[in-house]
């Protein structure tokens, strides 16, 4: 977890986000969201995530929900092609916007 301009928090995830690792990802996102000032603004950097299964997707959606409850937002950055395809196939790109790089994601959250 790192800080970025404008009170945006960047969280980097790597490896597979599946039924084995998703509970830990979920717990960390919940912890981070609880620890930041309102409104929480998180960028989840997915560079290096090779697999995102439905349980992993659920962990990310929990982060979206927790941020929204506090009038915040969570966006994704640098999703590998196979992860982006999974997001497209599940129809989740509306709930989980994906930016080409972390800088664009931070700019999106800083803009409003």
Secondary structure by P-SEA (a helix, b strand, c coil): ccccccbbbbbbbccccccccaaaaaaaaaaaaaaccccbbbbbbccccccccaaaaaaaaaaaaaaaaaccccccccccaaaaaaaaaacccccccccccaaaaaaaaaac
